[in-house]
Amino acid sequence: MDLTPHTPETTRLLQDLLRIDTTNPPGNETPCIDFIARTLAGEGIESTVIESAPGRGNLVARLTGDGTLPPILLFGHVDVVPAEADKWQRPPFSGDLHDGIIWGRGATDMKHMVAMELMTLIQLKREGIGLKRDVIFMANADEETGGLMGAGFMVQNHPDLIRAEYALTEGGASSIELEGRSFFVCSTGEKGSARFTVRGRGKPGHASQPHLDNAILPLAVALQRIIETPLPLHITPTTRAHVEALASGVSAGTAEMLRALLDPETHSDALAELPLAEPVKRRLNAIFRNTATPTILQAGSKINVIPAEAIAQVDCRVLPGTTPESIAAEVRAVVGDRVEVEFGRFNPGQESDPASPLLETIKRCLGARVPGSIVVPGLIAGGTDARHVNKLGIKTYGFIPARYEGPNMTGLAHAHDERISVANLMFGTQVIYDIVRAAST
């Protein structure tokens, strides 16, 4: 079925979602969850709203099939990261529609997919077609701070509401254009996290009498090294499969450059030469190595006092196969021995074999909409709620269908001026609908 006539409705739905401020922290997702519940109720679809804490709402709805096949789960989060409104061209919670572009925090992470999944559920209900499997929809709180109040809470406390054979949720990259050919990324793995604190110590004193034993100095040196020194290259089964799938659809010369990414000696030169947008190159670089990015700095309490301590918090993302000991050794080798390093909770990365009947359905449905396109396995450079849902044995794919629309429309998650085109919103909605319908009937 062609969903083009539903473009205005889908656009308004995303706009309405974007206009509800669900910045996390503090989250306060329940108003958004209640809006989704009302939207579903208007279509005759019952839903269950469960708060993990006051204001931290989660929702589950289900279209019942005949049980021939086990359920499929569509899920996504409605919380968003903070936005610096003064640095945006348009207000981050306006949901503005201008020249075919919808603006707002969450437009690409990930209220757009929540809208796609909602429209898929609504359209299946309107058609009244017989389903061979239940289609479950879940909207969650708290993904942006780890998901323990959202998907993690649901998995631990209400697993029977969401048990399924397959699940679809957010992914990393959506699509890559190489030599005029479209590659769509379907993620079957993601990095974990090993966030840490770097601490410099020194001798306090009056700022009018400077000395070299200033706590800021060793911290500054360590942070410069972290920023400028990439951690070692590691090739996982998923990243190797990612490269080989891309190489299979391009010319021999480009394929050679892609395969050179797998060699530590040639990786950097190959990445620089590949005809890809910078956001795509940053993502590629991140899936080949553990990464450490300083994000929060703290030092001093008064301008005329030399601090005795300076602290930085570092967001560290780790590849599947990394251990607490191995990442600690990699970090220490970079920062040196003049600073203290203290790691917090370690969350391992994960990857799984992408092969399944659902993946074949994804390939078939995409091929029908974009002839000649290739689906490639991918590793998500960040983390998603898939790490919680996978604990139930659900085979989860990170997949948000989107066409490449140039570098200015790439890499917008967590950035200023987050936005999505109506064209890509509808492309994604159509493909998700096609996949779920084909897999469930």
N, C-alpha and C positions, 0 to 999 in steps of 0.2 A: 504494500500500500504506500502511496506517495503522501508524505506528511507535509508537503509544501503549503497546502491550505491552512495548516495549523501554525504557520510562522508567527502571526500576530499574537496568538495565544501563548505560544512558547516564549516569545520575547517578553511579554508582560509578566509571565511567571518568573523568569529570571530577574527581571527588574524588581519585582516585589520581594524576592529573596534577598537581593543586594541591598535593599532599603532598610532591612532589619539589621541593626548593628549587633553583631555577635562576636565582637573582638574578644580574643582569649589571650591573656586573662582580661576580665574575669569570666568571659564566656556568655552567661545569661542567654543560653540558646533556646530556652523554653518558648519565648514568644515566636521564634522562627518555626520551631517544631509544631506549635499550636496552629500557625498559619498553614503548614503542610497538612495537618490533620483536618482542618476545615476545607482545604482544597480537595482532599480525597473524599471527605464526606459529601461534598457537593456532587461527586460522581458516583455516589453509592458504594464507596469503598471504606470499610471499617478499618480503623487503625488503633493501636495501643500505644499510649504515651507513658513512658517510664522515666522518672527523674532519678538520677543517681545521687543528687543532692538538690536542695532548693535552687531552681533556675537552670539546672543542668539536664535538659530534656533529651530523651531519645525516643524514636518512633519506629514501630514495626507494622507493616501492612502486608496482606497476603491475598493474591488471587489463587483460588483453589483449582487444581487440576484433577484428573481422574486417577492419579497415582501410578500411571504406567511407568513414569520416570521419576527419579528423585528431584527435589526442588532445585531451583536456581535462585541465587541471592544477588540483588542489586543493592549496593550500599555506598554511602558517602557521608561526609561530615559537613556540618553547617557553620562551625566556628571558623573564624578567620584570624589572621595575624594583625597586629596594630598597623594603622596607617597614619603617616605624617601628612595631615590634610593640607598644610600650607605648601607642600611640595608637589601636589597634584594639580594637573590642568583642570580637572573637574572634581567636585566633592566626592570622596571615596564611598559614601553611602547614599549617593544620589540615584544610582541606577540609570543615569542619563543615557539616552539613545541619540546619537549624533552621527550623521553620514554612514549609517549602517553599522555602527560600533556601539556596544553596550559597555558602559564604564562602571567600575565599582570594585571595592575590595571583595575578593571571592569570585570574581568573574572567570578566573582560570584556576582557582584553588579554593574550594571546588564546587561552589554553588552552581556552576554551569552544568556539571555532570548530575548533580542532584535534580536539576530541572529536566535534563535529558531522561533520567530514570523515571521521574514522576510522569512525564508525558508518555513514556513507553507503557507504564502501568495503566494510565488512564485510557490510552488508546486501545490496549488489549481488552480492558473492561467494556469500553463502548462497543467494540466489535462483537463481543459475546462469543468469541470463537472457543471451541473446545480445546483445553490445554491438557497435555499429557503429563505435565509437571506443575507443581505449585510455583508461582512467581512471587518471591518475597522481596519487599523493599524495606530497607532500614536506613534511617537518617540519624546521625550521631552528633553528640557533643564532643568537645575536648581533644580532637585529633592533634591540634597544633601544639599541645603540651604533653603529648604522650598517649592520649586515648584512654587513660584509666577510668575516667568518668563517663566515657562513651562506649566505644566498641569493646574495650577491655571489660567494662562493667557488664555489658550485655552477655559477653561470652562466659563470664564467670557466674553470673546470677540468673540468666535467662537463656541458656543455650538452646533449649528446645524450640524457642520462637524463631531461630534463625538457622537451624541445621539445614545443610544443603549439599549437593554434590559439587556444584560450581558456584563461583561468585565473580562478579565484575565490580571493579572500583577504580579509583584514580591510578594513573601510571606516572611515568617520568616523561620522557619525550613522547610527543604524539606522532609526528611524522618527520621524515627527512627527505629532501629533494637532492638527488644526485644525477647529473647528466640527463635531466629531464624526466627522470623516473621517480615515482612515488614509493617510498618505503614507510610503512606504518609500524610503529613499535608497540609490541604487546609484552608487557613486563611480567616476568615470572620469578623475579627475585628482587631483593632490595638490600641496601646497606643497613648496618646497625649503627649504634652510637656508643661512643666512649668519651663523653665530655669531661674536660678536666680544667683545673685551676692552676695557673702559673703564678708563683709568688716570689717577688724580690724583696730582700731585706737590706736595711742599711742603718746608718747612724742618724738619729734625728738631730735637729739643730735650728738655729735662726737662719732664715733664708737670705739675710744680708751678708752672711759669711759662708759662701758655698764651699763644698768639698766634694770629692769624688765618691765617697761612700754614701751615695744617695740611692735609696731603694728603687727609684724609677729607672736608674741606668741599667742594671742587670735585666730588669723586666723588659725594657725597651729593646735591648740587644736580642733577647730571646724571641720577642715578638717579631722583630725584623727577620730573624732566621726562619721562623715559622711561616711567615708570609712569602718569603722569597725562595724557600727551599722545598721543593715538592718531596713528599714521602715516596718510598720506593714503589716501582711498578709491580703489580700482581695481576696475573691473568686467571680469571675464574672460568669455569665451563660456560657460564652465560655470556660473558663478554667475548669469549672466543666465538661462540655461536653467533653473537650479534655481528661481529666483524665478518665472519664467513658468509652470513646471509646477505649483508650489504655487498660484499665482493662478488657474489653470484649474479648480481643484476647490473653490473657496470662494465666499462671497458677494461682491458687487461692492465693498462697503465694505472687507472684509478684503483683497481683491485690490488695491485702491488703496493700502492701507498696505504691502502686500508690494512693490508696484512702486516705492513711495517709497523703499525701501531702495537703489534704484539711483541715486539722486540725492544727491550730497554735501550739498546744502542741507537735505534732509529725512530723511536716513538715521537720524540719532540719535533724532529724535522718533518716527519710524515704528517703530524697534526697541523703544523704550520702550512704545509703545502696543499692540504686537502681543500677543495673548493666548497667550504661550508661556512655558514654564518658563525660569528663569534660565540653566540649563546650555545650553538650546537657543539662547537669545539670545547667550550667549558664543560659541558655535560659529558662529552666523551672522555675528557681528561679525568673527570671525577669518578668515572666508573672503572678506571684502571688502577686506582691507587686509593689508599686511605687518605682522607683529607683532614686538615686541622685549620680552623678559621677563627682568629680572635674576634670576639664580638662585644665584650663588655670590659671596661677598664675602671679601676678604682684606685685612687691614691690621694692621700692628703685630706685635711679638713679645714685648713686655713692657709691663705696665700703666703703668709710670711713664716711658715713652719715647714722645714724639710721633713718629709714623711719617713717613718721608720719602716713602712711596709707599702708595697705596691702590688696590686693584684689584677690579673686578667682572667676572664673566663673564655674558654675556647670550645667551639662546637666541633667535635671530632666525629666523623662518620667512617665506619669501618666496613670493609668488604667481607663477604662470606668467607669463612675459614680463618679470619683473624681472631686471635686470642687476647685476653687482657695483658698477658706477658709480652706478646709480640708487638702490640701497639705501644705499650709503655717503652719498649726498647727503641722503636722507631722514633718516638717523640724525644726521648732523652738524647739520642744521637744528634738531633737537630738543635735543641735548645742549649746544650752544654750543661755544665755542673754548677753554675753560679745562681741558679734559681731552683725553687722547690716546685715539684709537679705532683698534684694530687688528683687522682681520677675519681669520678663518681660512679654511678651504676653503669655496668657494662651490658649492652643489649646486642647480641650477635646478629650479624647479617644472615640472610637466608636466600636460597635459590632452589628451584625444583625443575624437573623435566617438564618442558612446555607441552609435550605431545599429549593430545587428547582429542576426542570427537568434537569438543567445543572449539578448540583451536582451528580445526578444519572448517567448522561452521563460520568462524570469524573470517578466515581466509576467503571462503566462498562468498560471503556477504559483501566484503570489501571489494572483491574482484568484480562483483556485479555493479557496484557503484563507481569504482575507479578501475577500469580495465587495464591490465598490465601491472597493477600494484603488487608489491611484495610485503608480506608480514614478516617482521624480524623479531626474535626474542630480545628482551631488554632487561637491564638491571637499573632499578631506581636509585638515583644518587642520594636521595633522602630516605625518609621512612614514612610509612602509611599505616592505616589501621589493619592492613592485611596481616601484619604480624600477630594480631590478636585473633582474627577470624581463622587463620590457618591452624590454630590450636585445636579447632573442632574437626580437623581433617578435611576441610573444604579446599578444593583446588581453586586458587584465587588468581585471577588475571588483572593486572593493572593496565587498563585500556580505555583511553578517551580518544575517540576518533576525531581527528582534526586535520585539515589540509594545511600545508605550509603556505603562509601568506607574507613571507619576507621577514628580514631580521627585526624590523620594528614591531612585529607582532609575535615575536618569539621570546621565551624566557621571562614572561611577565609575572609569574607567581611570586608573591612576596615583594614585588617591585612597586615603585611609584607608578601611577597611571595604569593599573591593572585593567584589562579590558578584553573583550572578545567580539568578533564580528558576528552579526546575525547569521551570515552565511555559514560560518563554522559551527555555531550553535545548532543550526538546523541539520547540517551534515552529520554532526555527532548524534543528534537525536534520531535521525533516520537510520544510521548504521546500528546503533544500540537496539532500536526497535526491530530492525531486520534480524539481528542476531538472536534476540530473545524469542521472537516469534518463530524463527526457524528451529531453534533448539527446543522449543516447548510444544510444538504442534505436530 
